[in-house]
């Protein structure tokens, strides 16, 4: 059975896909992290008869996803790929990163938008530039495109909630750089500000998606209806 290998953040993971209209905030948070068959990666896997191997996670950074891809294809337990496998990869906010935590002996996700953390303030003020992060992302995509082509695996990229563009053509970047959020609400106007992917970040597109019941009112993650629409949108591009 061929595979759908997925990388991304909470939208790809399916965080909040178990939300139901009328839930209280407490009820929602009880089911927020529950694995859901309603999320679009699972819907796509079923429709395309593919086994989903998922490496996305809530709060994940682009750096974490590139590291997980290295483990997936070059690590000790690397998977065997076959012609017909598909890699689907969502690009998330560049205001996230990860660093090694010596106390936990593991990588830790760092949200640069977290003004309450000293490390976030230091990184934001002294070690971060949005344009440079996008440049690095573009180079990473070129590198991975070359790799996937060499192993005869189709791969596709998309923006999750920001409409990033690149200095060079990436012909397998879906929707010409427009985000899933823009397509979800059929609004391709510029964001009023960069969506940094935090729950209190209520830019105009997230607000519109909430009004359309396509994302939940508490954390702005897609609802069941939202995931169904995203699955339909992506199926037409990758099948």
C-alpha positions as CSV (number, residue, x, y, z in Angstrom):
1,X,0.0,0.0,0.0
2,X,1.4,3.4,-1.0
3,X,1.9,6.1,1.6
4,X,0.9,9.7,2.2
5,X,3.7,11.1,4.3
6,X,2.7,14.4,6.0
7,X,4.7,17.2,7.6
8,X,3.3,20.3,9.2
9,X,1.8,22.0,12.3
10,X,-1.5,21.7,14.1
11,X,-3.6,22.1,11.0
12,X,-2.0,19.1,9.4
13,X,-2.1,17.2,12.7
14,X,-5.8,17.9,13.1
15,X,-5.7,19.6,16.4
16,X,-9.3,20.6,17.3
17,X,-11.0,18.6,14.5
18,X,-13.3,17.1,17.1
19,X,-14.8,20.4,17.9
20,X,-18.6,20.5,17.6
21,X,-20.9,23.6,17.4
22,X,-22.0,24.7,20.8
23,X,-19.1,23.2,22.8
24,X,-18.0,25.2,25.8
25,X,-14.3,26.1,26.1
26,X,-13.8,23.4,28.7
27,X,-15.5,20.8,26.5
28,X,-13.4,21.8,23.5
29,X,-10.1,21.5,25.4
30,X,-11.1,18.0,26.6
31,X,-11.1,16.9,22.9
32,X,-8.7,19.4,21.4
33,X,-5.7,17.0,21.2
34,X,-7.7,13.9,20.4
35,X,-6.6,12.0,17.2
36,X,-9.4,12.6,14.7
37,X,-10.4,10.8,11.5
38,X,-12.0,14.1,10.5
39,X,-8.7,15.9,9.8
40,X,-7.8,16.5,6.2
41,X,-4.7,14.3,6.1
42,X,-6.8,11.3,7.2
43,X,-9.6,12.2,4.8
44,X,-7.1,12.4,2.0
45,X,-5.5,9.1,2.9
46,X,-8.9,7.3,2.8
47,X,-10.0,8.9,-0.5
48,X,-6.7,8.1,-2.2
49,X,-6.2,4.7,-0.6
50,X,-2.9,5.6,1.0
51,X,-1.4,4.8,4.4
52,X,-0.8,8.0,6.3
53,X,2.6,8.3,8.0
54,X,2.3,11.6,9.9
55,X,5.1,13.7,11.3
56,X,3.2,16.9,11.9
57,X,2.5,18.1,15.4
58,X,0.7,20.9,17.2
59,X,3.0,24.0,17.6
60,X,5.6,22.6,15.3
61,X,8.1,24.9,13.6
62,X,9.5,24.6,10.1
63,X,12.8,23.7,11.6
64,X,11.3,20.8,13.5
65,X,9.6,19.5,10.3
66,X,12.9,19.6,8.4
67,X,14.6,17.7,11.2
68,X,11.8,15.1,11.3
69,X,12.2,14.7,7.5
70,X,15.9,14.0,7.9
71,X,15.1,11.3,10.5
72,X,12.4,9.9,8.3
73,X,14.5,9.5,5.2
74,X,18.1,9.3,6.5
75,X,17.7,8.1,10.1
76,X,18.4,4.7,11.7
77,X,14.8,3.7,11.2
78,X,14.3,5.4,7.9
79,X,11.2,4.3,5.8
80,X,11.3,2.6,2.5
81,X,9.7,4.6,-0.2
82,X,7.9,3.3,-3.3
83,X,6.8,4.9,-6.6
84,X,3.3,6.2,-5.8
85,X,4.1,7.5,-2.4
86,X,3.2,11.2,-1.8
87,X,4.8,13.7,0.5
88,X,2.5,16.6,1.6
89,X,4.2,19.4,3.6
90,X,2.7,22.5,5.2
91,X,4.8,25.6,5.8
92,X,4.0,27.3,9.1
93,X,4.8,30.5,10.8
94,X,8.4,31.7,10.6
95,X,8.0,33.0,14.2
96,X,8.7,29.6,15.5
97,X,11.9,27.6,15.9
98,X,13.3,24.9,18.1
99,X,16.4,24.6,20.3
100,X,18.0,21.7,22.2
101,X,17.0,21.7,25.9
102,X,19.9,20.3,28.0
103,X,17.6,19.7,31.0
104,X,15.0,17.7,29.1
105,X,17.6,16.2,26.7
106,X,15.2,16.9,23.8
107,X,14.4,19.6,21.3
108,X,12.0,22.3,22.5
109,X,9.7,24.3,20.4
110,X,10.2,28.1,20.8
111,X,7.4,30.5,19.9
112,X,9.0,33.9,19.2
113,X,5.6,35.6,19.7
114,X,5.7,34.5,23.4
115,X,6.6,37.8,25.0
116,X,6.6,36.2,28.4
117,X,9.7,34.1,27.8
118,X,13.1,35.6,28.0
119,X,14.5,33.3,25.3
120,X,11.8,34.4,22.9
121,X,12.6,38.1,23.5
122,X,16.3,37.5,22.9
123,X,15.8,35.5,19.7
124,X,13.2,38.0,18.4
125,X,15.4,41.1,19.1
126,X,18.8,39.8,18.2
127,X,18.6,36.6,16.1
128,X,15.5,36.7,13.8
129,X,14.6,38.2,10.5
130,X,11.5,37.3,8.6
131,X,13.0,37.8,5.2
132,X,16.0,35.7,6.0
133,X,13.8,32.9,7.4
134,X,11.8,32.9,4.1
135,X,15.0,32.8,2.1
136,X,16.2,29.7,4.1
137,X,12.9,28.1,3.6
138,X,13.1,28.6,-0.1
139,X,16.5,27.0,-0.3
140,X,15.4,24.0,1.9
141,X,12.5,23.4,-0.5
142,X,14.8,23.3,-3.5
143,X,17.0,20.8,-1.7
144,X,14.2,18.5,-0.7
145,X,12.6,18.8,-4.2
146,X,15.9,17.5,-5.6
147,X,15.9,14.6,-3.2
148,X,12.3,13.5,-3.7
149,X,12.8,13.7,-7.5
150,X,15.9,11.4,-7.1
151,X,13.8,8.7,-5.3
152,X,10.8,9.1,-7.6
153,X,8.4,10.3,-4.9
154,X,5.9,13.1,-5.7
155,X,6.0,15.9,-3.1
156,X,3.9,19.0,-2.6
157,X,4.2,22.1,-0.4
158,X,1.6,24.6,0.7
159,X,1.3,27.6,3.1
160,X,-0.9,27.1,6.1
161,X,-2.1,30.5,7.1
162,X,0.4,33.1,5.7
163,X,0.7,33.8,1.9
164,X,4.5,33.4,1.5
165,X,6.1,33.9,-1.9
166,X,9.6,33.0,-3.1
167,X,12.3,34.6,-5.3
168,X,12.4,31.5,-7.5
169,X,9.8,29.3,-9.0
170,X,8.7,26.3,-7.0
171,X,6.4,24.5,-9.4
172,X,5.1,22.0,-6.8
173,X,4.2,24.7,-4.3
174,X,0.4,24.6,-4.3
175,X,-2.0,27.5,-4.9
176,X,0.7,29.9,-6.1
177,X,1.7,30.7,-2.5
178,X,-1.8,31.5,-1.2
179,X,-2.5,29.8,2.1
180,X,-5.0,27.2,3.0
181,X,-6.6,29.8,5.2
182,X,-7.1,32.1,2.2
183,X,-8.6,29.4,0.1
184,X,-10.8,28.2,3.0
185,X,-12.5,31.5,3.2
186,X,-12.1,32.5,-0.5
187,X,-10.3,35.7,0.5
188,X,-7.0,36.4,-1.2
189,X,-6.5,40.0,0.0
190,X,-3.3,40.6,2.0
191,X,-3.4,39.8,5.7
192,X,-3.6,42.8,7.9
193,X,-0.5,41.5,9.7
194,X,1.6,38.3,9.8
195,X,-0.3,35.5,11.4
196,X,2.1,34.2,14.0
197,X,-0.1,31.2,14.9
198,X,-1.1,31.9,18.5
199,X,-4.6,31.5,19.8
200,X,-5.1,35.2,20.5
201,X,-3.9,36.2,17.0
202,X,-7.3,37.2,15.6
203,X,-6.3,38.7,12.2
204,X,-9.2,39.5,9.8
205,X,-8.9,36.1,7.9
206,X,-9.2,34.1,11.1
207,X,-12.1,36.2,12.2
208,X,-13.9,35.6,8.9
209,X,-13.2,31.9,9.1
210,X,-14.8,31.9,12.6
211,X,-17.9,33.7,11.3
212,X,-18.2,31.0,8.6
213,X,-17.8,28.2,11.2
214,X,-14.7,26.9,9.4
215,X,-12.5,27.3,12.4
216,X,-13.4,27.0,16.1
217,X,-14.0,30.1,18.2
218,X,-11.4,29.2,20.8
219,X,-8.1,28.4,19.1
220,X,-8.8,29.1,15.4
221,X,-8.2,25.5,14.2
222,X,-10.3,24.1,11.4
223,X,-13.6,22.5,12.3
224,X,-14.9,19.2,10.8
225,X,-16.4,21.3,8.0
226,X,-13.2,23.2,7.5
227,X,-11.2,19.9,7.2
228,X,-13.7,18.5,4.7
229,X,-13.2,21.6,2.5
230,X,-9.4,21.4,2.8
231,X,-9.4,17.7,1.9
232,X,-11.5,18.5,-1.2
233,X,-9.2,21.3,-2.1
234,X,-6.0,19.3,-1.7
235,X,-7.4,16.1,-3.3
236,X,-7.8,17.9,-6.6
237,X,-4.2,19.0,-6.6
238,X,-2.3,15.8,-5.6
239,X,-4.3,12.8,-6.9
